[in-house]
Amino acid sequence: MNAIEIRNLHKDFGEKHAVDGLNMTVPEGAIYGFIGENGSGKSTTEKCICGLIPPTSGEIKLFGKDHKDGEERGKIGVLIEAPGCFPNMSVWNNMKLQAANLGIKNENEEIRRVLHLVRMDGAASNKFKNCSLGMKQRIGIAFALLGDPKLLVLDEPINGLDADGMRIMREILLDLTQNHGCTVLISSHILGELEKIATHYGIIRGGRLLKEMTAQELNASCPTYVHLKAADMNKALAVCNNAFARVEFDEERGEIRIYDKLSAEEAASYLFGNFGIAVTELGTAKISLEEYYIDLMKEGK
Amino acid sequence: MSVNVKNNDFGKRLKTMLRVDFRRMFLTPTVYIMLGVSLALPILILVMTGFMGEADPETGEAVAMFTSVWQAIGSAGGGMSMDLTGMCNINLLYFLVAIFVCVFVGEDFRSGYAKNIFTVRSKKLDYILSKTIVLFTAAVGMFLLFFVGAMIGGSIAGLSFDLAAVGASAGSIIACMISKIFFALVFVSIALTLACVGRQKVWLSVLCTLGAGMLLFTMIPMITPLNAGILHVIMCAAGGALFAVGLGALSNVILNKVSLV
């Protein structure tokens, strides 16, 4: 069964089409990386899923039922934009309110459990407004985790988190999906982090889903390339440009990338054997999600 | 551990929502400020005005503005006098209640807490119903404390407690207070609807509510006089219930149509 199924979703704000005929399928148990530029419609879609804004038209199903179904909505944990906490109230009291909202029986035990998961045990008595950005984000995640939700909708949850926070976040999400059958819809601009955990991807642009694929499909679509550095880079680049179909120069790393189907050794021997260019560094790599995404965006433009 | 919001069971849904709202109300300082003001206001009015007075045009002697403690609750005539005693009485609480409703509801949206509530709860009516009950309870507390404050203030200022002098009886005072409390439901409902319209913009809902309150303000002495009877109680209860149901339905429609974040 799919945790989320969206068909032909539209959301207009006056003349602006924030979401324009979006179709999306998030299988149960998946970590679905929802990627897109700022203003592409990610947050609007997530708000529609959570029932926070009414869609103009279209159909949203949660676990096979309409998204307005109360039973299904009770299964969602959410962190959209910022955690919904009263600033003058302590973290503990804010969580007590949410626990009461969810009708959780052993409130104190459950709050301690989720605060411990995000390593925020010591922050319970702090006023929410006095917490740092990273702490607030962790508390927001703890909020979303209250009551073992079956679906987590997280909008930019790793913004403001330190390296440890990101690691904890990864561990929690992997544990939830692998051991508790939870489904996660996560949007983030930190694609490197997303790449480590996502099992599915959806790339959105201008309110439409450009591409939807599994991590395996992404892996297959990401080409392998040979990267090299040579003693005479200018000459090497000129030679490669003439000899191979797709060659790029990575200015950031100062290396030449050859995307043609050949091994690193073949590239090095071709340069040295035919032109006497000594290769100083050599290797093969796959393009990352970030590069794939940037390429896809460029193609679209 | 699993989420226990049985959304098909109205009773359970309302119970959990009421738990959230009551807990929240008693965790925020605003309610204590409002209750404190309700208690202190009549004491201040009655004690302070005891030292002031207008000069009698014939004798030139100062005449105290409040001669009876019951003037702080209302007048028996039913009409609204435009002097200080007509304005500075228990009816001021309706505005205080309206402001409290707007601030209380607005804070849900300003803080983003509404996201937590409405993600889990697809039925907006739970929210409206719970807020109406909780805020009406707070209003009842405010009215009762004002009454207590008026008694304390009257004692300190040495005012008359004679009911017959103001054309009322113990029964009519009770009926008057019950009518006033029921009529508070009208203000709660109006303020709640306007707070749902304004949402994050608390200033807007406060302004609109005060404007709407001004229209009703002159009616209050007529509907809830000191010599009120059972008819006044029924009228106010019916009015309160009608406003709560009608405007509650309107608020429900509003929340279903607008963005909640």
Chai-1 contact restraints between the chains, C-beta under 6 A:
chainA,res_idxA,chainB,res_idxB,connection_type,confidence,min_distance_angstrom,max_distance_angstrom,comment,restraint_id
A,C50,B,T119,contact,1.0,0.0,6.0,A-B,restraint_1
A,G51,B,S122,contact,1.0,0.0,6.0,A-B,restraint_2
A,L52,B,F118,contact,1.0,0.0,6.0,A-B,restraint_3
A,L52,B,L260,contact,1.0,0.0,6.0,A-B,restraint_4
A,L52,B,V261,contact,1.0,0.0,6.0,A-B,restraint_5
A,I53,B,S259,contact,1.0,0.0,6.0,A-B,restraint_6
A,K68,B,S122,contact,1.0,0.0,6.0,A-B,restraint_7
A,G70,B,N7,contact,1.0,0.0,6.0,A-B,restraint_8
A,G70,B,S122,contact,1.0,0.0,6.0,A-B,restraint_9
A,E71,B,N7,contact,1.0,0.0,6.0,A-B,restraint_10
A,R73,B,S122,contact,1.0,0.0,6.0,A-B,restraint_11
A,G74,B,V3,contact,1.0,0.0,6.0,A-B,restraint_12
A,G74,B,V5,contact,1.0,0.0,6.0,A-B,restraint_13
A,G74,B,N7,contact,1.0,0.0,6.0,A-B,restraint_14
A,G74,B,V120,contact,1.0,0.0,6.0,A-B,restraint_15
A,I76,B,T119,contact,1.0,0.0,6.0,A-B,restraint_16
A,V78,B,T119,contact,1.0,0.0,6.0,A-B,restraint_17
A,A82,B,G112,contact,1.0,0.0,6.0,A-B,restraint_18
A,G84,B,G112,contact,1.0,0.0,6.0,A-B,restraint_19
A,G84,B,Y113,contact,1.0,0.0,6.0,A-B,restraint_20
A,G84,B,K115,contact,1.0,0.0,6.0,A-B,restraint_21
A,G84,B,N116,contact,1.0,0.0,6.0,A-B,restraint_22
A,F86,B,S111,contact,1.0,0.0,6.0,A-B,restraint_23
A,N93,B,L27,contact,1.0,0.0,6.0,A-B,restraint_24
A,L97,B,V20,contact,1.0,0.0,6.0,A-B,restraint_25
A,L97,B,R24,contact,1.0,0.0,6.0,A-B,restraint_26
A,Q98,B,N116,contact,1.0,0.0,6.0,A-B,restraint_27
A,A100,B,R19,contact,1.0,0.0,6.0,A-B,restraint_28
A,A100,B,V20,contact,1.0,0.0,6.0,A-B,restraint_29
A,A100,B,R23,contact,1.0,0.0,6.0,A-B,restraint_30
A,N101,B,V20,contact,1.0,0.0,6.0,A-B,restraint_31
A,L102,B,V3,contact,1.0,0.0,6.0,A-B,restraint_32
A,L102,B,V5,contact,1.0,0.0,6.0,A-B,restraint_33
A,G103,B,N4,contact,1.0,0.0,6.0,A-B,restraint_34
A,G103,B,V5,contact,1.0,0.0,6.0,A-B,restraint_35
A,G103,B,T16,contact,1.0,0.0,6.0,A-B,restraint_36
A,E110,B,M1,contact,1.0,0.0,6.0,A-B,restraint_37
A,G147,B,V3,contact,1.0,0.0,6.0,A-B,restraint_38
A,D148,B,M1,contact,1.0,0.0,6.0,A-B,restraint_39
A,D148,B,S2,contact,1.0,0.0,6.0,A-B,restraint_40
